Amino acid sequence: MISPKSDPNPSFQQLRQIRKALLALHKALLNSERYAYEQFHGPIQSPGEFLQLVVGHEWFAWLRPMSQFIVEMDDVLLSKEPVPAAAADRLLQQARVLVQPAEYGTELERGYFRAIQRDPDIAVMHQQMKDLLTADS
């Protein structure tokens, strides 16, 4: 085993690609959700206020599993210790489950479904994520 930062294993390579795409998707989801929140509650006054809402307000709760998953990916990909390839495979499988929108699913699935419906850019990013996740799976 070698460090996941430099591991040429296809699972780690795919995981690095997924992480990059998931970060972009997560940012787009936050921005889209902020817009929806502001339409309902009025403008958010500062980045600090937005951070507090993302961390603590129920409106943004559906995004927290995705945020936590990104941290898990970082723990594996940035580890200075050797990590078995099975850890990358497990995270790739979790990612496939994480980005499954559903109109009547979990809180995350429902929020993700609504975001895809209201924002065409997120729909495109979702398709790109699906393509990355099915590559070599």
N, CA, C and O atoms as a GROMACS GRO file, in nm:
protein
  548
    1MET      N    1   0.084  -0.118   0.000
    1MET     CA    2   0.000   0.000   0.000
    1MET      C    3   0.088   0.124   0.000
    1MET      O    4   0.190   0.130   0.069
    2ILE      N    5   0.047   0.222  -0.078
    2ILE     CA    6   0.116   0.350  -0.077
    2ILE      C    7   0.015   0.459  -0.045
    2ILE      O    8  -0.106   0.433  -0.040
    3SER      N    9   0.063   0.577  -0.023
    3SER     CA   10  -0.024   0.688   0.013
    3SER      C   11  -0.129   0.711  -0.096
    3SER      O   12  -0.096   0.707  -0.214
    4PRO      N   13  -0.256   0.734  -0.057
    4PRO     CA   14  -0.360   0.757  -0.157
    4PRO      C   15  -0.338   0.883  -0.240
    4PRO      O   16  -0.396   0.897  -0.348
    5LYS      N   17  -0.255   0.974  -0.191
    5LYS     CA   18  -0.228   1.096  -0.267
    5LYS      C   19  -0.157   1.066  -0.398
    5LYS      O   20  -0.175   1.136  -0.497
    6SER      N   21  -0.075   0.961  -0.398
    6SER     CA   22   0.003   0.929  -0.517
    6SER      C   23  -0.028   0.790  -0.572
    6SER      O   24   0.037   0.746  -0.667
    7ASP      N   25  -0.126   0.722  -0.516
    7ASP     CA   26  -0.158   0.586  -0.558
    7ASP      C   27  -0.213   0.585  -0.700
    7ASP      O   28  -0.312   0.652  -0.727
    8PRO      N   29  -0.151   0.510  -0.791
    8PRO     CA   30  -0.201   0.502  -0.928
    8PRO      C   31  -0.320   0.407  -0.943
    8PRO      O   32  -0.374   0.391  -1.052
    9ASN      N   33  -0.361   0.343  -0.834
    9ASN     CA   34  -0.474   0.252  -0.837
    9ASN      C   35  -0.595   0.322  -0.900
    9ASN      O   36  -0.627   0.435  -0.862
   10PRO      N   37  -0.662   0.258  -0.995
   10PRO     CA   38  -0.777   0.320  -1.061
   10PRO      C   39  -0.887   0.366  -0.964
   10PRO      O   40  -0.954   0.466  -0.990
   11SER      N   41  -0.906   0.295  -0.855
   11SER     CA   42  -1.008   0.337  -0.758
   11SER      C   43  -0.975   0.471  -0.696
   11SER      O   44  -1.062   0.556  -0.681
   12PHE      N   45  -0.848   0.490  -0.661
   12PHE     CA   46  -0.807   0.619  -0.604
   12PHE      C   47  -0.813   0.729  -0.708
   12PHE      O   48  -0.850   0.842  -0.678
   13GLN      N   49  -0.776   0.697  -0.831
   13GLN     CA   50  -0.784   0.796  -0.938
   13GLN      C   51  -0.928   0.839  -0.960
   13GLN      O   52  -0.957   0.958  -0.973
   14GLN      N   53  -1.019   0.742  -0.965
   14GLN     CA   54  -1.160   0.773  -0.984
   14GLN      C   55  -1.214   0.851  -0.864
   14GLN      O   56  -1.292   0.945  -0.881
   15LEU      N   57  -1.172   0.814  -0.744
   15LEU     CA   58  -1.218   0.883  -0.625
   15LEU      C   59  -1.174   1.030  -0.627
   15LEU      O   60  -1.250   1.118  -0.586
   16ARG      N   61  -1.054   1.058  -0.674
   16ARG     CA   62  -1.008   1.197  -0.684
   16ARG      C   63  -1.094   1.274  -0.784
   16ARG      O   64  -1.127   1.390  -0.761
   17GLN      N   65  -1.131   1.212  -0.895
   17GLN     CA   66  -1.219   1.276  -0.993
   17GLN      C   67  -1.357   1.302  -0.934
   17GLN      O   68  -1.415   1.409  -0.952
   18ILE      N   69  -1.409   1.203  -0.863
   18ILE     CA   70  -1.541   1.215  -0.802
   18ILE      C   71  -1.540   1.328  -0.698
   18ILE      O   72  -1.633   1.407  -0.691
   19ARG      N   73  -1.434   1.334  -0.618
   19ARG     CA   74  -1.424   1.438  -0.516
   19ARG      C   75  -1.432   1.576  -0.580
   19ARG      O   76  -1.506   1.663  -0.534
   20LYS      N   77  -1.356   1.596  -0.687
   20LYS     CA   78  -1.354   1.726  -0.756
   20LYS      C   79  -1.494   1.760  -0.807
   20LYS      O   80  -1.541   1.872  -0.790
   21ALA      N   81  -1.560   1.665  -0.871
   21ALA     CA   82  -1.694   1.688  -0.924
   21ALA      C   83  -1.796   1.708  -0.811
   21ALA      O   84  -1.886   1.791  -0.822
   22LEU      N   85  -1.780   1.633  -0.703
   22LEU     CA   86  -1.873   1.644  -0.591
   22LEU      C   87  -1.859   1.780  -0.521
   22LEU      O   88  -1.958   1.838  -0.477
   23LEU      N   89  -1.737   1.830  -0.511
   23LEU     CA   90  -1.718   1.964  -0.453
   23LEU      C   91  -1.789   2.070  -0.537
   23LEU      O   92  -1.855   2.158  -0.482
   24ALA      N   93  -1.777   2.061  -0.667
   24ALA     CA   94  -1.845   2.157  -0.756
   24ALA      C   95  -1.996   2.143  -0.744
   24ALA      O   96  -2.068   2.243  -0.737
   25LEU      N   97  -2.045   2.020  -0.741
   25LEU     CA   98  -2.188   1.996  -0.726
   25LEU      C   99  -2.237   2.048  -0.591
   25LEU      O  100  -2.342   2.113  -0.584
   26HIS      N  101  -2.163   2.021  -0.486
   26HIS     CA  102  -2.201   2.066  -0.352
   26HIS      C  103  -2.210   2.219  -0.347
   26HIS      O  104  -2.304   2.274  -0.290
   27LYS      N  105  -2.113   2.286  -0.408
   27LYS     CA  106  -2.116   2.433  -0.412
   27LYS      C  107  -2.238   2.482  -0.489
   27LYS      O  108  -2.306   2.576  -0.445
   28ALA      N  109  -2.267   2.421  -0.602
   28ALA     CA  110  -2.384   2.460  -0.680
   28ALA      C  111  -2.513   2.435  -0.602
   28ALA      O  112  -2.605   2.516  -0.607
   29LEU      N  113  -2.519   2.325  -0.530
   29LEU     CA  114  -2.637   2.295  -0.448
   29LEU      C  115  -2.653   2.398  -0.337
   29LEU      O  116  -2.764   2.444  -0.310
   30LEU      N  117  -2.543   2.435  -0.273
   30LEU     CA  118  -2.549   2.538  -0.168
   30LEU      C  119  -2.599   2.670  -0.226
   30LEU      O  120  -2.685   2.735  -0.166
   31ASN      N  121  -2.546   2.708  -0.340
   31ASN     CA  122  -2.588   2.835  -0.402
   31ASN      C  123  -2.736   2.831  -0.443
   31ASN      O  124  -2.808   2.928  -0.423
   32SER      N  125  -2.778   2.720  -0.499
   32SER     CA  126  -2.917   2.705  -0.540
   32SER      C  127  -3.010   2.707  -0.418
   32SER      O  128  -3.116   2.769  -0.421
   33GLU      N  129  -2.968   2.640  -0.314
   33GLU     CA  130  -3.049   2.634  -0.193
   33GLU      C  131  -3.052   2.771  -0.124
   33GLU      O  132  -3.153   2.810  -0.066
   34ARG      N  133  -2.942   2.843  -0.131
   34ARG     CA  134  -2.938   2.979  -0.075
   34ARG      C  135  -3.040   3.066  -0.148
   34ARG      O  136  -3.116   3.139  -0.085
   35TYR      N  137  -3.040   3.058  -0.279
   35TYR     CA  138  -3.135   3.137  -0.359
   35TYR      C  139  -3.279   3.104  -0.318
   35TYR      O  140  -3.360   3.194  -0.298
   36ALA      N  141  -3.309   2.976  -0.307
   36ALA     CA  142  -3.444   2.934  -0.268
   36ALA      C  143  -3.478   2.984  -0.127
   36ALA      O  144  -3.589   3.032  -0.102
   37TYR      N  145  -3.383   2.973  -0.036
   37TYR     CA  146  -3.402   3.020   0.101
   37TYR      C  147  -3.432   3.170   0.102
   37TYR      O  148  -3.524   3.216   0.169
   38GLU      N  149  -3.353   3.246   0.026
   38GLU     CA  150  -3.371   3.391   0.023
   38GLU      C  151  -3.505   3.432  -0.040
   38GLU      O  152  -3.562   3.534  -0.004
   39GLN      N  153  -3.554   3.353  -0.133
   39GLN     CA  154  -3.686   3.382  -0.191
   39GLN      C  155  -3.796   3.369  -0.085
   39GLN      O  156  -3.896   3.441  -0.090
   40PHE      N  157  -3.776   3.280   0.007
   40PHE     CA  158  -3.876   3.252   0.112
   40PHE      C  159  -3.856   3.339   0.236
   40PHE      O  160  -3.953   3.388   0.292
   41HIS      N  161  -3.729   3.358   0.278
   41HIS     CA  162  -3.699   3.425   0.405
   41HIS      C  163  -3.638   3.563   0.391
   41HIS      O  164  -3.626   3.635   0.491
   42GLY      N  165  -3.600   3.603   0.272
   42GLY     CA  166  -3.532   3.731   0.254
   42GLY      C  167  -3.382   3.712   0.247
   42GLY      O  168  -3.331   3.602   0.269
   43PRO      N  169  -3.311   3.820   0.215
   43PRO     CA  170  -3.167   3.810   0.192
   43PRO      C  171  -3.087   3.765   0.315
   43PRO      O  172  -3.118   3.800   0.429
   44ILE      N  173  -2.984   3.688   0.287
   44ILE     CA  174  -2.886   3.651   0.389
   44ILE      C  175  -2.784   3.764   0.388
   44ILE      O  176  -2.734   3.803   0.282
   45GLN      N  177  -2.753   3.817   0.505
   45GLN     CA  178  -2.676   3.941   0.515
   45GLN      C  179  -2.525   3.927   0.502
   45GLN      O  180  -2.458   4.022   0.464
   46SER      N  181  -2.471   3.809   0.532
   46SER     CA  182  -2.325   3.797   0.531
   46SER      C  183  -2.284   3.652   0.509
   46SER      O  184  -2.365   3.561   0.527
   47PRO      N  185  -2.158   3.630   0.470
   47PRO     CA  186  -2.108   3.492   0.460
   47PRO      C  187  -2.116   3.418   0.594
   47PRO      O  188  -2.144   3.298   0.598
   48GLY      N  189  -2.092   3.490   0.703
   48GLY     CA  190  -2.100   3.428   0.835
   48GLY      C  191  -2.242   3.381   0.866
   48GLY      O  192  -2.261   3.272   0.921
   49GLU      N  193  -2.339   3.463   0.831
   49GLU     CA  194  -2.478   3.424   0.852
   49GLU      C  195  -2.512   3.302   0.766
   49GLU      O  196  -2.582   3.211   0.811
   50PHE      N  197  -2.464   3.301   0.643
   50PHE     CA  198  -2.489   3.188   0.555
   50PHE      C  199  -2.429   3.060   0.613
   50PHE      O  200  -2.493   2.955   0.614
   51LEU      N  201  -2.304   3.070   0.661
   51LEU     CA  202  -2.240   2.953   0.721
   51LEU      C  203  -2.321   2.902   0.840
   51LEU      O  204  -2.340   2.781   0.854
   52GLN      N  205  -2.368   2.991   0.924
   52GLN     CA  206  -2.449   2.950   1.039
   52GLN      C  207  -2.577   2.879   0.994
   52GLN      O  208  -2.619   2.780   1.054
   53LEU      N  209  -2.639   2.930   0.889
   53LEU     CA  210  -2.760   2.866   0.836
   53LEU      C  211  -2.729   2.727   0.781
   53LEU      O  212  -2.802   2.632   0.806
   54VAL      N  213  -2.621   2.717   0.705
   54VAL     CA  214  -2.584   2.587   0.646
   54VAL      C  215  -2.558   2.484   0.756
   54VAL      O  216  -2.596   2.368   0.743
   55VAL      N  217  -2.493   2.527   0.862
   55VAL     CA  218  -2.457   2.436   0.970
   55VAL      C  219  -2.576   2.404   1.060
   55VAL      O  220  -2.587   2.292   1.111
   56GLY      N  221  -2.664   2.502   1.082
   56GLY     CA  222  -2.764   2.481   1.184
   56GLY      C  223  -2.910   2.490   1.146
   56GLY      O  224  -2.996   2.447   1.224
   57HIS      N  225  -2.943   2.544   1.031
   57HIS     CA  226  -3.084   2.562   0.997
   57HIS      C  227  -3.139   2.438   0.925
   57HIS      O  228  -3.071   2.377   0.843
   58GLU      N  229  -3.261   2.404   0.959
   58GLU     CA  230  -3.324   2.285   0.900
   58GLU      C  231  -3.338   2.294   0.749
   58GLU      O  232  -3.341   2.191   0.681
   59TRP      N  233  -3.345   2.416   0.695
   59TRP     CA  234  -3.359   2.434   0.549
   59TRP      C  235  -3.244   2.365   0.474
   59TRP      O  236  -3.264   2.310   0.366
   60PHE      N  237  -3.125   2.369   0.533
   60PHE     CA  238  -3.005   2.315   0.468
   60PHE      C  239  -2.967   2.176   0.518
   60PHE      O  240  -2.866   2.120   0.475
   61ALA      N  241  -3.047   2.120   0.608
   61ALA     CA  242  -3.012   1.992   0.672
   61ALA      C  243  -2.992   1.881   0.570
   61ALA      O  244  -2.906   1.794   0.590
   62TRP      N  245  -3.066   1.880   0.462
   62TRP     CA  246  -3.055   1.772   0.365
   62TRP      C  247  -2.917   1.768   0.298
   62TRP      O  248  -2.878   1.664   0.246
   63LEU      N  249  -2.844   1.879   0.301
   63LEU     CA  250  -2.711   1.883   0.239
   63LEU      C  251  -2.600   1.832   0.331
   63LEU      O  252  -2.490   1.803   0.284
   64ARG      N  253  -2.627   1.819   0.458
   64ARG     CA  254  -2.522   1.781   0.553
   64ARG      C  255  -2.461   1.644   0.526
   64ARG      O  256  -2.340   1.629   0.541
   65PRO      N  257  -2.539   1.542   0.487
   65PRO     CA  258  -2.474   1.414   0.456
   65PRO      C  259  -2.371   1.426   0.342
   65PRO      O  260  -2.269   1.357   0.344
   66MET      N  261  -2.398   1.511   0.246
   66MET     CA  262  -2.303   1.531   0.137
   66MET      C  263  -2.177   1.601   0.190
   66MET      O  264  -2.066   1.564   0.153
   67SER      N  265  -2.196   1.700   0.275
   67SER     CA  266  -2.081   1.770   0.335
   67SER      C  267  -1.995   1.672   0.414
   67SER      O  268  -1.873   1.673   0.403
   68GLN      N  269  -2.058   1.589   0.493
   68GLN     CA  270  -1.987   1.491   0.575
   68GLN      C  271  -1.914   1.389   0.487
   68GLN      O  272  -1.804   1.345   0.520
   69PHE      N  273  -1.977   1.352   0.378
   69PHE     CA  274  -1.914   1.255   0.287
   69PHE      C  275  -1.787   1.313   0.225
   69PHE      O  276  -1.688   1.242   0.209
   70ILE      N  277  -1.790   1.440   0.189
   70ILE     CA  278  -1.672   1.505   0.133
   70ILE      C  279  -1.557   1.500   0.234
   70ILE      O  280  -1.442   1.478   0.196
   71VAL      N  281  -1.589   1.521   0.361
   71VAL     CA  282  -1.487   1.513   0.466
   71VAL      C  283  -1.430   1.371   0.474
   71VAL      O  284  -1.310   1.353   0.489
   72GLU      N  285  -1.517   1.270   0.463
   72GLU     CA  286  -1.469   1.130   0.463
   72GLU      C  287  -1.375   1.104   0.346
   72GLU      O  288  -1.272   1.039   0.362
   73MET      N  289  -1.411   1.155   0.229
   73MET     CA  290  -1.325   1.138   0.112
   73MET      C  291  -1.189   1.204   0.136
   73MET      O  292  -1.085   1.146   0.104
   74ASP      N  293  -1.192   1.323   0.192
   74ASP     CA  294  -1.067   1.395   0.219
   74ASP      C  295  -0.980   1.317   0.317
   74ASP      O  296  -0.858   1.310   0.302
   75ASP      N  297  -1.043   1.259   0.418
   75ASP     CA  298  -0.966   1.180   0.515
   75ASP      C  299  -0.890   1.067   0.448
   75ASP      O  300  -0.776   1.038   0.484
   76VAL      N  301  -0.952   1.004   0.351
   76VAL     CA  302  -0.886   0.894   0.280
   76VAL      C  303  -0.784   0.948   0.180
   76VAL      O  304  -0.670   0.902   0.176
   77LEU      N  305  -0.826   1.044   0.099
   77LEU     CA  306  -0.738   1.092  -0.008
   77LEU      C  307  -0.619   1.172   0.041
   77LEU      O  308  -0.516   1.178  -0.026
   78LEU      N  309  -0.632   1.234   0.157
   78LEU     CA  310  -0.522   1.316   0.209
   78LEU      C  311  -0.444   1.246   0.320
   78LEU      O  312  -0.357   1.307   0.383
   79SER      N  313  -0.474   1.120   0.342
   79SER     CA  314  -0.406   1.046   0.447
   79SER      C  315  -0.258   1.033   0.417
   79SER      O  316  -0.217   1.009   0.303
   80LYS      N  317  -0.178   1.050   0.520
   80LYS     CA  318  -0.034   1.030   0.506
   80LYS      C  319   0.002   0.885   0.530
   80LYS      O  320   0.114   0.841   0.501
   81GLU      N  321  -0.092   0.811   0.581
   81GLU     CA  322  -0.073   0.668   0.608
   81GLU      C  323  -0.124   0.588   0.488
   81GLU      O  324  -0.212   0.634   0.415
   82PRO      N  325  -0.072   0.469   0.469
   82PRO     CA  326  -0.124   0.383   0.362
   82PRO      C  327  -0.271   0.349   0.385
   82PRO      O  328  -0.315   0.326   0.498
   83VAL      N  329  -0.346   0.348   0.278
   83VAL     CA  330  -0.489   0.318   0.284
   83VAL      C  331  -0.516   0.208   0.183
   83VAL      O  332  -0.473   0.218   0.068
   84PRO      N  333  -0.586   0.102   0.223
   84PRO     CA  334  -0.615  -0.005   0.126
   84PRO      C  335  -0.708   0.043   0.015
   84PRO      O  336  -0.793   0.130   0.037
   85ALA      N  337  -0.693  -0.012  -0.101
   85ALA     CA  338  -0.778   0.023  -0.215
   85ALA      C  339  -0.924  -0.003  -0.185
   85ALA      O  340  -1.012   0.063  -0.241
   86ALA      N  341  -0.951  -0.097  -0.096
   86ALA     CA  342  -1.090  -0.127  -0.059
   86ALA      C  343  -1.158  -0.005   0.002
   86ALA      O  344  -1.280   0.010  -0.011
   87ALA      N  345  -1.083   0.083   0.067
   87ALA     CA  346  -1.141   0.204   0.124
   87ALA      C  347  -1.192   0.296   0.013
   87ALA      O  348  -1.298   0.356   0.026
   88ALA      N  349  -1.115   0.308  -0.094
   88ALA     CA  350  -1.158   0.388  -0.209
   88ALA      C  351  -1.280   0.325  -0.275
   88ALA      O  352  -1.374   0.396  -0.313
   89ASP      N  353  -1.279   0.194  -0.290
   89ASP     CA  354  -1.394   0.124  -0.350
   89ASP      C  355  -1.520   0.146  -0.268
   89ASP      O  356  -1.628   0.167  -0.322
   90ARG      N  357  -1.505   0.141  -0.134
   90ARG     CA  358  -1.620   0.162  -0.045
   90ARG      C  359  -1.675   0.304  -0.062
   90ARG      O  360  -1.796   0.323  -0.068
   91LEU      N  361  -1.586   0.403  -0.071
   91LEU     CA  362  -1.630   0.541  -0.089
   91LEU      C  363  -1.695   0.562  -0.225
   91LEU      O  364  -1.792   0.637  -0.237
   92LEU      N  365  -1.644   0.497  -0.326
   92LEU     CA  366  -1.706   0.508  -0.458
   92LEU      C  367  -1.848   0.451  -0.455
   92LEU      O  368  -1.939   0.509  -0.515
   93GLN      N  369  -1.866   0.340  -0.386
   93GLN     CA  370  -2.000   0.283  -0.374
   93GLN      C  371  -2.092   0.376  -0.296
   93GLN      O  372  -2.208   0.394  -0.333
   94GLN      N  373  -2.041   0.435  -0.190
   94GLN     CA  374  -2.120   0.531  -0.112
   94GLN      C  375  -2.158   0.651  -0.198
   94GLN      O  376  -2.270   0.702  -0.187
   95ALA      N  377  -2.067   0.696  -0.282
   95ALA     CA  378  -2.096   0.810  -0.369
   95ALA      C  379  -2.210   0.778  -0.465
   95ALA      O  380  -2.295   0.862  -0.492
   96ARG      N  381  -2.211   0.656  -0.515
   96ARG     CA  382  -2.319   0.615  -0.607
   96ARG      C  383  -2.455   0.623  -0.538
   96ARG      O  384  -2.554   0.661  -0.599
   97VAL      N  385  -2.459   0.587  -0.411
   97VAL     CA  386  -2.583   0.592  -0.334
   97VAL      C  387  -2.617   0.737  -0.299
   97VAL      O  388  -2.734   0.776  -0.302
   98LEU      N  389  -2.516   0.816  -0.266
   98LEU     CA  390  -2.535   0.953  -0.221
   98LEU      C  391  -2.603   1.041  -0.326
   98LEU      O  392  -2.686   1.125  -0.292
   99VAL      N  393  -2.569   1.023  -0.451
   99VAL     CA  394  -2.620   1.112  -0.556
   99VAL      C  395  -2.737   1.049  -0.633
   99VAL      O  396  -2.744   1.055  -0.755
  100GLN      N  397  -2.826   0.989  -0.559
  100GLN     CA  398  -2.947   0.931  -0.617
  100GLN      C  399  -3.068   1.015  -0.577
  100GLN      O  400  -3.118   1.001  -0.466
  101PRO      N  401  -3.114   1.102  -0.665
  101PRO     CA  402  -3.232   1.182  -0.632
  101PRO      C  403  -3.357   1.095  -0.632
  101PRO      O  404  -3.367   0.998  -0.708
  102ALA      N  405  -3.452   1.130  -0.547
  102ALA     CA  406  -3.579   1.058  -0.544
  102ALA      C  407  -3.687   1.150  -0.489
  102ALA      O  408  -3.669   1.213  -0.385
  103GLU      N  409  -3.795   1.157  -0.560
  103GLU     CA  410  -3.905   1.244  -0.519
  103GLU      C  411  -3.961   1.206  -0.383
  103GLU      O  412  -4.005   1.292  -0.307
  104TYR      N  413  -3.961   1.076  -0.350
  104TYR     CA  414  -4.019   1.029  -0.224
  104TYR      C  415  -3.918   0.951  -0.141
  104TYR      O  416  -3.956   0.859  -0.068
  105GLY      N  417  -3.790   0.986  -0.150
  105GLY     CA  418  -3.686   0.914  -0.078
  105GLY      C  419  -3.650   0.979   0.054
  105GLY      O  420  -3.735   1.038   0.121
  106THR      N  421  -3.525   0.968   0.090
  106THR     CA  422  -3.474   1.027   0.213
  106THR      C  423  -3.473   1.179   0.200
  106THR      O  424  -3.502   1.233   0.093
  107GLU      N  425  -3.441   1.246   0.308
  107GLU     CA  426  -3.434   1.392   0.305
  107GLU      C  427  -3.332   1.440   0.200
  107GLU      O  428  -3.359   1.533   0.125
  108LEU      N  429  -3.216   1.375   0.196
  108LEU     CA  430  -3.114   1.409   0.097
  108LEU      C  431  -3.166   1.382  -0.044
  108LEU      O  432  -3.152   1.468  -0.132
  109GLU      N  433  -3.224   1.268  -0.066
  109GLU     CA  434  -3.274   1.233  -0.199
  109GLU      C  435  -3.382   1.331  -0.246
  109GLU      O  436  -3.383   1.371  -0.362
  110ARG      N  437  -3.471   1.369  -0.157
  110ARG     CA  438  -3.579   1.464  -0.192
  110ARG      C  439  -3.522   1.604  -0.221
  110ARG      O  440  -3.562   1.668  -0.318
  111GLY      N  441  -3.431   1.650  -0.136
  111GLY     CA  442  -3.371   1.782  -0.159
  111GLY      C  443  -3.293   1.786  -0.289
  111GLY      O  444  -3.300   1.884  -0.364
  112TYR      N  445  -3.220   1.679  -0.316
  112TYR     CA  446  -3.142   1.670  -0.439
  112TYR      C  447  -3.236   1.665  -0.560
  112TYR      O  448  -3.209   1.729  -0.662
  113PHE      N  449  -3.343   1.592  -0.550
  113PHE     CA  450  -3.443   1.584  -0.658
  113PHE      C  451  -3.500   1.722  -0.688
  113PHE      O  452  -3.508   1.762  -0.805
  114ARG      N  453  -3.538   1.795  -0.584
  114ARG     CA  454  -3.594   1.930  -0.603
  114ARG      C  455  -3.492   2.024  -0.668
  114ARG      O  456  -3.527   2.103  -0.755
  115ALA      N  457  -3.365   2.015  -0.624
  115ALA     CA  458  -3.262   2.101  -0.681
  115ALA      C  459  -3.241   2.072  -0.830
  115ALA      O  460  -3.224   2.164  -0.910
  116ILE      N  461  -3.243   1.945  -0.866
  116ILE     CA  462  -3.228   1.907  -1.007
  116ILE      C  463  -3.346   1.960  -1.089
  116ILE      O  464  -3.328   2.003  -1.203
  117GLN      N  465  -3.465   1.956  -1.031
  117GLN     CA  466  -3.584   2.003  -1.102
  117GLN      C  467  -3.582   2.154  -1.125
  117GLN      O  468  -3.627   2.201  -1.229
  118ARG      N  469  -3.531   2.229  -1.029
  118ARG     CA  470  -3.540   2.375  -1.040
  118ARG      C  471  -3.418   2.439  -1.106
  118ARG      O  472  -3.426   2.554  -1.150
  119ASP      N  473  -3.306   2.368  -1.116
  119ASP     CA  474  -3.183   2.429  -1.165
  119ASP      C  475  -3.119   2.343  -1.273
  119ASP      O  476  -3.064   2.237  -1.244
  120PRO      N  477  -3.127   2.387  -1.399
  120PRO     CA  478  -3.073   2.307  -1.509
  120PRO      C  479  -2.922   2.282  -1.497
  120PRO      O  480  -2.873   2.178  -1.542
  121ASP      N  481  -2.848   2.375  -1.437
  121ASP     CA  482  -2.704   2.355  -1.420
  121ASP      C  483  -2.677   2.236  -1.327
  121ASP      O  484  -2.584   2.159  -1.349
  122ILE      N  485  -2.758   2.224  -1.224
  122ILE     CA  486  -2.743   2.111  -1.133
  122ILE      C  487  -2.782   1.981  -1.203
  122ILE      O  488  -2.720   1.877  -1.178
  123ALA      N  489  -2.882   1.986  -1.287
  123ALA     CA  490  -2.919   1.866  -1.364
  123ALA      C  491  -2.803   1.820  -1.451
  123ALA      O  492  -2.777   1.700  -1.461
  124VAL      N  493  -2.734   1.914  -1.513
  124VAL     CA  494  -2.618   1.880  -1.598
  124VAL      C  495  -2.506   1.822  -1.511
  124VAL      O  496  -2.444   1.722  -1.546
  125MET      N  497  -2.480   1.886  -1.398
  125MET     CA  498  -2.374   1.837  -1.308
  125MET      C  499  -2.408   1.698  -1.256
  125MET      O  500  -2.320   1.613  -1.239
  126HIS      N  501  -2.536   1.674  -1.229
  126HIS     CA  502  -2.579   1.541  -1.183
  126HIS      C  503  -2.548   1.436  -1.290
  126HIS      O  504  -2.498   1.329  -1.258
  127GLN      N  505  -2.577   1.467  -1.415
  127GLN     CA  506  -2.548   1.372  -1.522
  127GLN      C  507  -2.398   1.348  -1.534
  127GLN      O  508  -2.355   1.235  -1.556
  128GLN      N  509  -2.319   1.453  -1.521
  128GLN     CA  510  -2.174   1.437  -1.526
  128GLN      C  511  -2.125   1.349  -1.410
  128GLN      O  512  -2.036   1.266  -1.428
  129MET      N  513  -2.184   1.368  -1.293
  129MET     CA  514  -2.147   1.286  -1.178
  129MET      C  515  -2.184   1.140  -1.203
  129MET      O  516  -2.105   1.050  -1.174
  130LYS      N  517  -2.302   1.117  -1.256
  130LYS     CA  518  -2.342   0.979  -1.288
  130LYS      C  519  -2.245   0.916  -1.387
  130LYS      O  520  -2.208   0.799  -1.373
  131ASP      N  521  -2.205   0.993  -1.488
  131ASP     CA  522  -2.110   0.941  -1.587
  131ASP      C  523  -1.978   0.904  -1.522
  131ASP      O  524  -1.921   0.800  -1.553
  132LEU      N  525  -1.929   0.988  -1.433
  132LEU     CA  526  -1.803   0.959  -1.363
  132LEU      C  527  -1.817   0.835  -1.276
  132LEU      O  528  -1.725   0.754  -1.267
  133LEU      N  529  -1.930   0.821  -1.212
  133LEU     CA  530  -1.950   0.710  -1.119
  133LEU      C  531  -1.972   0.576  -1.191
  133LEU      O  532  -1.950   0.470  -1.133
  134THR      N  533  -2.016   0.583  -1.314
  134THR     CA  534  -2.036   0.457  -1.387
  134THR      C  535  -1.913   0.418  -1.470
  134THR      O  536  -1.904   0.307  -1.520
  135ALA      N  537  -1.818   0.511  -1.482
  135ALA     CA  538  -1.696   0.481  -1.555
  135ALA      C  539  -1.617   0.376  -1.477
  135ALA      O  540  -1.585   0.396  -1.360
  136ASP      N  541  -1.588   0.266  -1.541
  136ASP     CA  542  -1.510   0.157  -1.481
  136ASP      C  543  -1.572   0.101  -1.356
  136ASP      O  544  -1.499   0.050  -1.270
  137SER      N  545  -1.703   0.107  -1.341
  137SER     CA  546  -1.763   0.049  -1.220
  137SER      C  547  -1.801  -0.095  -1.241
  137SER      O  548  -1.853  -0.159  -1.150
   0.00000   0.00000   0.00000
